[in-house]
Amino acid sequence: MTTLHAIGNWLYSFFGIGGSGPHYGFWSGAGSDIGEVTLIGVVIVGLRHVNCHDRGCWRIITHKVDGTPYKACRKHHPVLSKQPRITAEIMAKAHEEVQAQRRTDSDTIREIHRHITALAPEAGTLLPTNNDDPA
């Protein structure tokens, strides 16, 4: 019974139940650790928010991958890195798709420009070029 009584007294003092008021002892003892655990959790979540999207990489992100919601560190960025890891393959593929789409759009714009330029002399008006001075 003596050991059980000692454990009970320790629990009373640890949780602040006896002695100096109903809640003061708790917030001065075990309750004060709640704030410390919360701060540790905030730091972990904050680091997770600003780290590379490559799984397991804790480097701070510095570059967005064009056309994707992904952000990557210099090591795992598909353009900036010299040896991208296999786990960054998704980001590299997405980047290539965006670049291919941009090339396709550029080719389409060039084709439209050629077509308009070819039609302008037929209509009797000339489009200004870089060498022509509009003034």
ABEGO torsion letter per residue (X at the ends): XAAAAAAAAAAAAAAGABGAEAAAAAAABAAAAAAAAAAAAAAAAAAAAABBABBGBABBBABBBBGBABBBBAAABAAABABBBAAAAAAAAAAAAAAAAAAAAAAAAAAAAAAAAAAAAAAGBBBBBAABBAX
